[in-house]
């Protein structure tokens, strides 16, 4: 019986260690983070107050453009993304140019890539904006 049990225990131990390493390789997700704007069309944005949060429920997004709060809807298929129906408040401030570029980029995005806490949104092959993850 010991001869039969030992190989079984070794197999279970090996499978358990494989499962653990597989979970360490999981890809980053859009949800559960506050993505803070760091660049628009590869031009750095200093002290950006603009951010977006992708909700887990019904594909909702919300955030702040730097001056105004906003909300909308999003959907993904693979690495394709669609962000639509963005509605926002309309307060004036010094950062409206950045905010307007941010909103236009969000609505123009067709593809995304996440790597090491950085979210890049593209329209086709053109990089629109870069955001950095800040955990909530």
Secondary structure, 3 states (H helix, E strand, C coil): CHHHHHHHHHHHHHHHHHHHHHHHCCCCCCECEEEEEEEECCEECCCCCCEEEECCCCCEEEEECCCCEEEEEEEEECCEEEEEEEEECCCCCCCHHHHHHHHHHHHHCCEEEEECCEEEEEECCEEEEEEEEEEC
